[in-house]
């Protein structure tokens, strides 16, 4: 436990930020997971729709500084490549 007043405040701030970031992470992780499940099932149209939602969630996480720019770019690129691959098969 911290002794100083400023350290106690920093702990409260950190706790609030952690809760907020956890919500944002949950949103983009579930969107990415849904996209991957659609790809695994071979549902092209559903995968394309969930890709849009995943990209939106990833961009929101970037905007809120939960993820870094390159991480978001990498995740979006890989998801897009996977969706494109199954779309070209059909």
C-alpha positions as CSV (number, residue, x, y, z in Angstrom):
1,X,0.0,0.0,0.0
2,X,1.4,3.4,-0.9
3,X,2.0,6.0,1.9
4,X,1.9,9.2,-0.1
5,X,-1.3,10.9,-1.1
6,X,-0.2,11.2,-4.7
7,X,0.6,7.5,-4.9
8,X,-2.8,6.6,-3.5
9,X,-4.4,8.9,-6.1
10,X,-2.3,7.2,-8.9
11,X,-3.6,3.8,-7.8
12,X,-7.2,5.0,-8.1
13,X,-6.6,6.5,-11.5
14,X,-4.8,3.3,-12.6
15,X,-7.8,1.2,-11.5
16,X,-10.3,3.4,-13.4
17,X,-8.1,3.3,-16.6
18,X,-7.7,-0.5,-16.2
19,X,-11.4,-1.1,-16.1
20,X,-12.0,1.2,-19.2
21,X,-9.2,-0.5,-21.1
22,X,-10.5,-4.0,-20.3
23,X,-13.9,-3.1,-21.8
24,X,-12.3,-1.8,-25.0
25,X,-10.1,-4.9,-25.2
26,X,-13.0,-7.2,-24.8
27,X,-14.9,-5.5,-27.6
28,X,-12.1,-5.8,-30.2
29,X,-11.1,-9.3,-29.0
30,X,-14.7,-10.6,-29.4
31,X,-15.0,-8.9,-32.8
32,X,-11.7,-10.5,-34.0
33,X,-12.8,-13.9,-32.6
34,X,-16.2,-13.7,-34.4
35,X,-14.4,-12.9,-37.7
36,X,-12.1,-15.9,-37.3
37,X,-15.0,-18.2,-36.4
38,X,-16.8,-17.1,-39.6
39,X,-13.7,-17.7,-41.6
40,X,-13.2,-21.2,-40.1
41,X,-16.9,-22.0,-40.9
42,X,-16.4,-20.8,-44.5
43,X,-19.2,-18.2,-44.3
44,X,-17.9,-15.5,-46.6
45,X,-20.6,-12.8,-46.3
46,X,-20.7,-13.2,-42.5
47,X,-16.9,-13.0,-42.4
48,X,-16.9,-9.8,-44.4
49,X,-19.5,-8.2,-42.2
50,X,-17.7,-9.2,-39.0
51,X,-14.4,-7.9,-40.5
52,X,-16.0,-4.5,-40.8
53,X,-17.0,-4.6,-37.1
54,X,-13.5,-5.9,-36.1
55,X,-11.8,-3.1,-38.0
56,X,-14.0,-0.5,-36.4
57,X,-13.3,-2.0,-32.9
58,X,-9.5,-2.1,-33.6
59,X,-9.6,1.6,-34.8
60,X,-11.5,2.5,-31.7
61,X,-8.9,0.8,-29.5
62,X,-6.2,2.7,-31.4
63,X,-8.0,6.0,-30.9
64,X,-8.3,5.3,-27.1
65,X,-4.6,4.3,-27.0
66,X,-5.3,0.8,-25.8
67,X,-3.3,-0.7,-28.8
68,X,-0.4,0.7,-30.7
69,X,-0.6,1.8,-34.4
70,X,1.5,-1.0,-35.8
71,X,-0.3,-3.6,-33.8
72,X,-3.7,-2.5,-35.1
73,X,-2.3,-2.4,-38.7
74,X,-0.9,-5.9,-38.4
75,X,-4.1,-7.3,-37.0
76,X,-6.3,-5.6,-39.6
77,X,-4.0,-6.8,-42.4
78,X,-4.0,-10.4,-41.3
79,X,-7.7,-10.5,-40.8
80,X,-8.3,-8.9,-44.2
81,X,-5.9,-11.4,-45.8
82,X,-7.8,-14.3,-44.3
83,X,-11.2,-13.0,-45.4
84,X,-9.9,-12.3,-48.9
85,X,-8.5,-15.9,-49.1
86,X,-11.8,-17.6,-48.4
87,X,-13.7,-15.1,-50.6
88,X,-11.5,-16.0,-53.6
89,X,-12.0,-19.7,-53.0
90,X,-15.8,-19.4,-53.5
